[in-house]
Amino acid sequence: MQYKIKIFGGIDDGKTKGFFREDQIQSAIALMTQKYGKDWAYDIIEA
């Protein structure tokens, strides 16, 4: 199963990022936190 990450806040507010496997989600969130800082939230949705 694949998942998308929906972003709330920051410069990409309302956008949805990529298609991730369950084992890739934490690393994707860590990379986005490095890039955007901690001024955003997310929701994980099934793709």
BALOBA-1460 file (C-alpha; in Angstrom, 3 decimals):
// residues 47
<rec num="1" residu="m" x="0.000" y="0.000" z="0.000"/>
<rec num="2" residu="q" x="1.193" y="3.527" z="-0.723"/>
<rec num="3" residu="y" x="0.647" y="6.712" z="1.229"/>
<rec num="4" residu="k" x="0.797" y="10.440" z="0.602"/>
<rec num="5" residu="i" x="1.734" y="13.149" z="3.080"/>
<rec num="6" residu="k" x="-0.604" y="16.173" z="3.160"/>
<rec num="7" residu="i" x="1.074" y="19.313" z="4.458"/>
<rec num="8" residu="f" x="-0.544" y="21.920" z="6.716"/>
<rec num="9" residu="g" x="1.243" y="25.230" z="7.193"/>
<rec num="10" residu="g" x="4.509" y="26.546" z="5.855"/>
<rec num="11" residu="i" x="5.221" y="27.304" z="2.205"/>
<rec num="12" residu="d" x="3.576" y="24.108" z="0.921"/>
<rec num="13" residu="d" x="0.325" y="24.468" z="2.890"/>
<rec num="14" residu="g" x="-2.403" y="22.282" z="1.414"/>
<rec num="15" residu="k" x="-0.098" y="20.405" z="-0.950"/>
<rec num="16" residu="t" x="0.296" y="16.642" z="-1.036"/>
<rec num="17" residu="k" x="3.717" y="15.055" z="-1.390"/>
<rec num="18" residu="g" x="4.694" y="11.836" z="-3.141"/>
<rec num="19" residu="f" x="3.833" y="8.212" z="-2.905"/>
<rec num="20" residu="f" x="5.550" y="6.490" z="0.017"/>
<rec num="21" residu="r" x="5.590" y="2.966" z="1.332"/>
<rec num="22" residu="e" x="4.935" y="2.632" z="5.046"/>
<rec num="23" residu="d" x="8.645" y="2.116" z="5.760"/>
<rec num="24" residu="q" x="9.534" y="5.363" z="3.909"/>
<rec num="25" residu="i" x="7.160" y="7.725" z="5.732"/>
<rec num="26" residu="q" x="9.351" y="8.547" z="8.742"/>
<rec num="27" residu="s" x="12.377" y="9.281" z="6.593"/>
<rec num="28" residu="a" x="10.297" y="11.485" z="4.249"/>
<rec num="29" residu="i" x="8.967" y="13.459" z="7.219"/>
<rec num="30" residu="a" x="12.489" y="13.863" z="8.603"/>
<rec num="31" residu="l" x="13.729" y="15.204" z="5.247"/>
<rec num="32" residu="m" x="10.839" y="17.647" z="4.983"/>
<rec num="33" residu="t" x="11.450" y="18.836" z="8.546"/>
<rec num="34" residu="q" x="15.091" y="19.500" z="7.635"/>
<rec num="35" residu="k" x="13.998" y="21.440" z="4.567"/>
<rec num="36" residu="y" x="11.035" y="23.403" z="6.000"/>
<rec num="37" residu="g" x="11.816" y="23.585" z="9.722"/>
<rec num="38" residu="k" x="9.230" y="22.657" z="12.325"/>
<rec num="39" residu="d" x="6.579" y="25.218" z="11.333"/>
<rec num="40" residu="w" x="4.268" y="22.732" z="9.642"/>
<rec num="41" residu="a" x="2.098" y="19.701" z="10.372"/>
<rec num="42" residu="y" x="1.080" y="16.720" z="8.269"/>
<rec num="43" residu="d" x="-1.499" y="14.044" z="7.760"/>
<rec num="44" residu="i" x="-0.794" y="10.649" z="6.238"/>
<rec num="45" residu="i" x="-3.399" y="9.524" z="3.716"/>
<rec num="46" residu="e" x="-3.738" y="6.341" z="1.695"/>
<rec num="47" residu="a" x="-3.026" y="6.827" z="-1.992"/>
